[in-house]
Amino acid sequence: MHVDTTYLITAVIALVIAGAFAGFLSGLLGVGGGIVTVPVMFEIFRLLEVDSEVRMHVAVATSLATIIPTSLMSGRSHHKRGALDFSLIKLIGPSALVGVVIGAAIADHLKGEVLTAVFGGVALIVSLYMFFRRDSWRLGQEFPRGVGGAAIGSVTGFISTLMGIGGGTLGVPAMSLFNVPVHRAVGTASALGLIIGVPGAIGYIIAGWNTPNLPPFSIGYVNVLAAVLLLPTILAVVPYGAKVAHSISKTALQRAFGVFLLLTAARMLSSLL
């Protein structure tokens, strides 16, 4: 694949900047960074003329790979501040893992446009919820156990795997609806990203192993070069995001999440037109 030097330099710079932004948001919002890195990589791969059939798959898979160390660092930062609820992780984690496995298994059979539509549509719905939600909106006074909790975990894992994101984008709103304080929801979701990232990335590597027209330096659908460029700045900035998360109000945190998701959703959905 021929790569224009100017485009390549632009891609490197964009990935480094995106890594810093993703790391900050991961610490701030518990979103694993994928909500930033997937759209950025999608645009970079478009500029580099990566085949449209695999472009979104590579962006999603690479994002899941970067979520692994990001979630470890973000979760540790929130744990130090007492905002990581291990009882919730034990409750949601197993079913989320099941959702991840199912999502990774079917993702290879979906067209890139479908993955893009899922990403943009879910981001739009969640952004509107987070921006307009009221404290009085509740589905329950505590997070459900049994079938209810398992359903939330599996749906979170499934959709997050198709989007290439950690557990925050869906997990934070879900936990908030069941009366989990937003800072604790953010901290817990950051750790949930590890449960999503590891099996999700492995699944995409296996699914894309013999796929043609992948960009250089890819292992399955995971592009190692993009991951290596993203990770240093992601990991360097995560602690600062977590620190800011515990110094601003709950309302500001929710609205910041909502506005950012709205902008991201608009860009991804417009690419389908």
ChimeraX attribute file (.defattr): number of C-alpha atoms within 10 A of each C-alpha:
attribute: neighborCount
match mode: 1-to-1
recipient: residues
	/A:1	11
	/A:2	6
	/A:3	11
	/A:4	12
	/A:5	10
	/A:6	8
	/A:7	14
	/A:8	14
	/A:9	10
	/A:10	13
	/A:11	21
	/A:12	16
	/A:13	14
	/A:14	18
	/A:15	23
	/A:16	19
	/A:17	17
	/A:18	24
	/A:19	29
	/A:20	22
	/A:21	20
	/A:22	31
	/A:23	37
	/A:24	29
	/A:25	28
	/A:26	37
	/A:27	33
	/A:28	30
	/A:29	29
	/A:30	37
	/A:31	34
	/A:32	42
	/A:33	35
	/A:34	34
	/A:35	27
	/A:36	23
	/A:37	30
	/A:38	29
	/A:39	23
	/A:40	20
	/A:41	25
	/A:42	22
	/A:43	19
	/A:44	22
	/A:45	21
	/A:46	14
	/A:47	15
	/A:48	18
	/A:49	15
	/A:50	20
	/A:51	16
	/A:52	15
	/A:53	15
	/A:54	21
	/A:55	25
	/A:56	30
	/A:57	30
	/A:58	30
	/A:59	27
	/A:60	33
	/A:61	34
	/A:62	33
	/A:63	33
	/A:64	35
	/A:65	28
	/A:66	30
	/A:67	36
	/A:68	22
	/A:69	18
	/A:70	33
	/A:71	32
	/A:72	17
	/A:73	24
	/A:74	35
	/A:75	29
	/A:76	20
	/A:77	22
	/A:78	27
	/A:79	17
	/A:80	9
	/A:81	14
	/A:82	12
	/A:83	20
	/A:84	23
	/A:85	18
	/A:86	13
	/A:87	10
	/A:88	19
	/A:89	17
	/A:90	11
	/A:91	17
	/A:92	25
	/A:93	25
	/A:94	15
	/A:95	21
	/A:96	30
	/A:97	23
	/A:98	18
	/A:99	26
	/A:100	28
	/A:101	19
	/A:102	19
	/A:103	23
	/A:104	25
	/A:105	16
	/A:106	14
	/A:107	23
	/A:108	19
	/A:109	9
	/A:110	12
	/A:111	15
	/A:112	19
	/A:113	18
	/A:114	14
	/A:115	19
	/A:116	24
	/A:117	18
	/A:118	19
	/A:119	26
	/A:120	25
	/A:121	17
	/A:122	17
	/A:123	26
	/A:124	22
	/A:125	14
	/A:126	20
	/A:127	26
	/A:128	16
	/A:129	15
	/A:130	23
	/A:131	20
	/A:132	10
	/A:133	18
	/A:134	11
	/A:135	9
	/A:136	8
	/A:137	11
	/A:138	15
	/A:139	14
	/A:140	13
	/A:141	11
	/A:142	13
	/A:143	19
	/A:144	18
	/A:145	13
	/A:146	8
	/A:147	10
	/A:148	10
	/A:149	17
	/A:150	20
	/A:151	17
	/A:152	22
	/A:153	27
	/A:154	23
	/A:155	19
	/A:156	28
	/A:157	36
	/A:158	25
	/A:159	25
	/A:160	32
	/A:161	32
	/A:162	27
	/A:163	29
	/A:164	32
	/A:165	33
	/A:166	36
	/A:167	32
	/A:168	29
	/A:169	29
	/A:170	22
	/A:171	27
	/A:172	27
	/A:173	20
	/A:174	20
	/A:175	26
	/A:176	25
	/A:177	22
	/A:178	16
	/A:179	18
	/A:180	20
	/A:181	14
	/A:182	22
	/A:183	26
	/A:184	21
	/A:185	24
	/A:186	35
	/A:187	32
	/A:188	28
	/A:189	31
	/A:190	35
	/A:191	31
	/A:192	31
	/A:193	34
	/A:194	24
	/A:195	23
	/A:196	32
	/A:197	32
	/A:198	18
	/A:199	20
	/A:200	33
	/A:201	27
	/A:202	18
	/A:203	25
	/A:204	28
	/A:205	22
	/A:206	17
	/A:207	18
	/A:208	21
	/A:209	15
	/A:210	12
	/A:211	12
	/A:212	11
	/A:213	13
	/A:214	23
	/A:215	21
	/A:216	11
	/A:217	12
	/A:218	17
	/A:219	19
	/A:220	24
	/A:221	30
	/A:222	29
	/A:223	22
	/A:224	18
	/A:225	14
	/A:226	23
	/A:227	22
	/A:228	14
	/A:229	19
	/A:230	27
	/A:231	22
	/A:232	14
	/A:233	20
	/A:234	29
	/A:235	23
	/A:236	15
	/A:237	22
	/A:238	29
	/A:239	22
	/A:240	17
	/A:241	21
	/A:242	28
	/A:243	16
	/A:244	15
	/A:245	24
	/A:246	15
	/A:247	9
	/A:248	11
	/A:249	12
	/A:250	14
	/A:251	15
	/A:252	12
	/A:253	21
	/A:254	21
	/A:255	18
	/A:256	17
	/A:257	22
	/A:258	24
	/A:259	16
	/A:260	17
	/A:261	25
	/A:262	20
	/A:263	14
	/A:264	21
	/A:265	25
	/A:266	14
	/A:267	13
	/A:268	22
	/A:269	18
	/A:270	10
	/A:271	13
	/A:272	11
	/A:273	5
